[in-house]
Amino acid sequence: MAYELYYWPTIQGRGEFVRLALQQAGADYVDIARGHEDDGQGVPALTAYLEGGATTRPPFAPPFLKDGDVVVGQTAAILLYLGPKLKLAPKAEADRLWAHQIQMTIADLTAEAHDSHHPVGLALYYEDQKKEAKRRSKEFRKQRIPKFLGWLETILSANPAGDQWLVGDKLTYVDLSAFQVVQGLLYAFPKATKKTLKETPKLAALAVRVADQPRIKAYLESDRRLPFSEEGVFRRYEELES
């Protein structure tokens, strides 16, 4: 039975972290909201869950994953669930918890990246909070990007199994997620991110290593990989990097 991924159909967003894991594993999955309503898919199938009509335990927001009778929400929780099934998680419990901690920190970074352009309210347009966004993004560029990416660099340097991967000696879902945030930051804040990557060469190399994985490479070159845009988590506004 195919996994069912529920996320908005036109943006990468937080759903992309899950897509990358499914793609790397070669897993059979359906991106439900990108399907046709005639097939019981599309956005209505997604909103049915959010409105509580499809399960007694409705997720708060996308992404969420359906695996048979199991419904899991929140990106980090989905990856914690999928990791062992897709052979993208360490075998030892302590290592799995460490990977989960890394993923949760990446989730913090993703949230801060989003708040750099929407610091006042989610219901407001970017144009309604430009002044606040400019102030917030300056602190994010100068302080938070180096702090988060520097932490990932430290992890790579300290990995007892070598600096190829974040946990152990094999690629795991957190390596895919690290790749995704690097790509997102390069799109949103290219100047600040390129500067930081020069100071975090192991992380920069990791991102290249992930992109070169055969299944990931094929996915990135396909139309299944949605482009970054000003509707997603990572957004490019030139005035926020000036």
C-alpha positions as CSV (number, residue, x, y, z in Angstrom):
1,M,0.0,0.0,0.0
2,A,1.3,3.4,-1.0
3,Y,2.1,6.1,1.6
4,E,-0.2,9.1,1.3
5,L,1.4,12.5,1.8
6,Y,-0.9,15.4,2.5
7,Y,0.5,18.9,1.8
8,W,-0.4,22.0,-0.2
9,P,-0.1,21.2,-3.9
10,T,1.8,24.2,-5.2
11,I,4.6,24.8,-2.8
12,Q,7.6,22.9,-1.4
13,G,7.1,24.1,2.2
14,R,7.5,21.7,5.1
15,G,6.2,18.9,3.0
16,E,9.4,18.8,1.0
17,F,11.4,17.4,3.9
18,V,9.1,14.3,3.8
19,R,9.1,14.2,0.0
20,L,12.9,14.0,0.0
21,A,12.9,11.0,2.3
22,L,10.3,9.2,0.3
23,Q,12.2,9.9,-2.9
24,Q,15.6,8.8,-1.5
25,A,14.1,5.6,-0.4
26,G,12.3,4.9,-3.7
27,A,9.1,4.6,-1.7
28,D,5.7,4.2,-3.2
29,Y,3.7,7.3,-2.3
30,V,0.9,9.6,-3.5
31,D,1.1,13.3,-3.1
32,I,-2.7,13.5,-2.4
33,A,-3.4,17.2,-2.9
34,R,-1.6,17.2,-6.2
35,G,-4.0,14.5,-7.5
36,H,-7.4,14.7,-9.1
37,E,-10.6,15.2,-7.2
38,D,-12.3,12.6,-9.4
39,D,-9.9,10.1,-7.8
40,G,-10.8,11.2,-4.3
41,Q,-7.6,13.3,-4.1
42,G,-6.9,17.0,-4.5
43,V,-7.2,19.8,-1.9
44,P,-10.7,18.6,-0.6
45,A,-9.2,15.3,0.5
46,L,-6.6,17.3,2.5
47,T,-9.1,19.7,4.1
48,A,-11.4,16.9,5.1
49,Y,-8.7,15.8,7.6
50,L,-8.1,19.3,8.8
51,E,-11.8,19.8,9.5
52,G,-12.0,16.7,11.5
53,G,-14.2,14.8,9.1
54,A,-11.8,12.0,8.2
55,T,-10.3,11.0,11.6
56,T,-11.0,11.4,15.3
57,R,-7.4,12.7,15.7
58,P,-7.2,15.4,13.1
59,P,-3.7,16.9,12.4
60,F,-3.3,20.6,13.2
61,A,-1.8,21.5,9.8
62,P,-0.1,19.9,6.8
63,P,2.1,18.1,6.2
64,F,0.7,14.8,7.5
65,L,1.2,11.3,6.4
66,K,-1.3,8.4,6.2
67,D,0.0,4.9,6.3
68,G,-2.9,2.5,6.4
69,D,-4.8,3.4,9.6
70,V,-2.0,5.5,11.0
71,V,-2.1,9.3,10.5
72,V,1.0,11.2,11.6
73,G,1.3,15.0,11.6
74,Q,4.3,17.4,12.1
75,T,7.3,17.0,9.9
76,A,9.7,15.8,12.5
77,A,7.2,13.2,13.8
78,I,6.6,12.0,10.3
79,L,10.3,11.5,9.7
80,L,10.7,9.8,13.1
81,Y,8.0,7.4,12.0
82,L,9.3,6.9,8.4
83,G,13.0,6.8,9.2
84,P,13.2,3.1,10.3
85,K,10.7,2.0,7.7
86,L,12.6,3.6,4.8
87,K,16.0,2.6,6.2
88,L,16.9,6.3,6.6
89,A,17.4,6.2,10.4
90,P,20.2,4.9,12.7
91,K,19.5,1.5,14.3
92,A,20.6,2.3,17.8
93,E,18.0,4.1,20.0
94,A,20.4,6.8,21.2
95,D,21.3,7.6,17.6
96,R,17.7,7.7,16.5
97,L,17.0,10.2,19.3
98,W,20.0,12.2,18.3
99,A,18.7,12.3,14.7
100,H,15.3,13.4,16.0
101,Q,16.9,16.2,18.0
102,I,18.7,17.4,14.9
103,Q,15.5,17.3,12.9
104,M,13.7,19.3,15.6
105,T,16.4,22.0,15.5
106,I,16.1,22.1,11.7
107,A,12.4,22.7,12.2
108,D,13.3,25.6,14.5
109,L,15.5,27.0,11.7
110,T,12.7,26.6,9.2
111,A,10.3,28.4,11.4
112,E,12.7,31.3,11.9
113,A,13.3,31.5,8.1
114,H,9.5,31.8,7.7
115,D,9.2,34.4,10.4
116,S,11.9,36.5,8.7
117,H,9.3,37.6,6.1
118,H,6.2,37.2,8.3
119,P,7.3,38.5,11.8
120,V,4.0,40.0,12.8
121,G,1.2,37.7,11.7
122,L,0.5,34.8,9.4
123,A,-2.8,36.2,8.3
124,L,-1.1,39.4,7.1
125,Y,0.4,39.8,3.7
126,Y,4.2,40.4,3.4
127,E,3.5,43.9,2.1
128,D,1.7,44.7,5.4
129,Q,4.8,43.9,7.5
130,K,7.7,45.0,5.3
131,K,9.2,47.3,7.9
132,E,9.2,44.6,10.6
133,A,10.4,42.0,8.2
134,K,13.4,44.1,7.2
135,R,14.4,44.4,10.9
136,R,13.8,40.7,11.6
137,S,15.6,39.4,8.5
138,K,18.7,41.5,9.4
139,E,19.0,39.7,12.7
140,F,18.3,36.4,11.0
141,R,20.9,36.9,8.4
142,K,23.7,38.1,10.6
143,Q,23.0,36.0,13.8
144,R,20.8,33.1,13.2
145,I,21.9,31.6,9.9
146,P,25.6,31.4,11.1
147,K,24.4,30.0,14.4
148,F,22.3,27.2,13.0
149,L,24.6,26.3,10.1
150,G,27.6,26.5,12.4
151,W,25.9,24.0,14.7
152,L,25.4,21.5,11.9
153,E,29.1,22.0,10.9
154,T,30.1,21.2,14.5
155,I,28.0,18.0,14.4
156,L,29.7,16.9,11.2
157,S,33.1,17.6,12.7
158,A,32.3,15.7,15.9
159,N,30.7,12.6,14.3
160,P,32.8,9.6,15.5
161,A,32.0,7.8,12.2
162,G,33.5,10.7,10.1
163,D,32.3,13.9,8.6
164,Q,30.4,12.5,5.6
165,W,27.0,12.4,7.4
166,L,25.4,14.0,10.4
167,V,24.7,10.7,12.3
168,G,26.7,7.5,11.8
169,D,28.4,6.4,8.6
170,K,25.3,6.3,6.4
171,L,22.9,8.9,4.9
172,T,19.8,9.5,7.1
173,Y,16.8,11.6,6.8
174,V,18.5,14.5,8.7
175,D,21.1,14.8,5.9
176,L,18.3,15.2,3.4
177,S,16.7,17.9,5.7
178,A,20.0,19.7,6.1
179,F,20.3,19.8,2.3
180,Q,16.8,21.2,2.0
181,V,17.4,24.1,4.5
182,V,20.7,24.9,2.7
183,Q,18.9,25.1,-0.6
184,G,16.1,27.1,0.9
185,L,18.5,29.6,2.5
186,L,20.5,29.9,-0.7
187,Y,17.2,30.9,-2.4
188,A,16.0,33.3,0.2
189,F,19.3,34.9,1.4
190,P,21.9,34.0,-1.2
191,K,24.6,36.5,-0.1
192,A,24.4,35.7,3.6
193,T,24.1,31.9,3.1
194,K,27.1,31.7,0.6
195,K,29.2,33.7,3.1
196,T,28.3,31.3,5.9
197,L,28.8,28.2,3.8
198,K,32.4,29.3,3.1
199,E,32.8,29.1,6.9
200,T,31.1,25.7,7.1
201,P,32.8,23.7,4.3
202,K,31.7,20.3,5.7
203,L,28.0,21.3,5.5
204,A,28.5,22.7,2.1
205,A,30.0,19.4,1.0
206,L,27.2,17.5,2.6
207,A,24.6,19.4,0.6
208,V,26.5,18.5,-2.6
209,R,26.8,14.9,-1.6
210,V,23.0,14.7,-1.0
211,A,22.2,16.3,-4.3
212,D,24.4,13.7,-6.1
213,Q,22.5,10.8,-4.7
214,P,21.0,9.1,-7.8
215,R,17.4,9.2,-6.7
216,I,17.6,12.7,-5.3
217,K,19.4,13.9,-8.5
218,A,16.6,12.5,-10.6
219,Y,14.0,14.0,-8.4
220,L,15.6,17.5,-8.5
221,E,15.6,17.3,-12.3
222,S,12.0,16.2,-12.5
223,D,8.7,18.1,-12.5
224,R,7.8,16.5,-9.2
225,R,10.3,18.9,-7.5
226,L,8.3,22.1,-7.1
227,P,10.4,25.3,-7.4
228,F,11.0,27.7,-4.5
229,S,8.6,30.6,-4.6
230,E,7.2,33.6,-2.7
231,E,4.4,31.4,-1.4
232,G,6.5,29.0,0.5
233,V,8.6,28.9,3.7
234,F,11.8,30.2,2.1
235,R,11.0,33.4,0.2
236,R,13.3,35.7,-1.8
237,Y,12.8,39.5,-1.3
238,E,15.8,41.5,-2.4
239,E,15.0,44.3,0.1
240,L,15.4,41.8,3.0
241,E,19.1,41.2,2.1
242,S,20.0,44.8,1.7
